[in-house]
Amino acid sequence: MEKLNRKENKLLNRVEIGFKWKHDGKATPSRKEVMDLVKTLEPGSNPDYIVIKDCSTRFGQPLTTGTAFIYGDEDSMKVEPDYIHKRHESLRSSSGKDEASAEEGGEQ
């Protein structure tokens, strides 16, 4: 994976990374695979605070490009719409899911 650009957005407490990944001889990468590689591009980042956006693969080419947002904390991630949180829910660590389940159970 190649980092095309990196921008620190201090107002939103996140790092924005544009990436390009050539995956010759392999299928289109899953969102989890992309998140794992983005984590290596930004050492020290928490995988629970990574959001993959604009991820697209070219037809007939083993090339995937996209943007990743790496947030500093959970409160900063609240700027993302609900559908983005739902899309990444299955990729988060189990501790975050357990807390969410406990909160939902307590409200009923």
Secondary structure, 3 states (H helix, E strand, C coil): CEEEEEEEECCCCEEEEEEEEECCCCCCCCHHHHHHHHHHHCCCCCHHHEEEEEEEECCCCCEEEEEEEEECCCHHHHHCCHHHHHHHHHHCCHHHHHHHHHHHHHHC
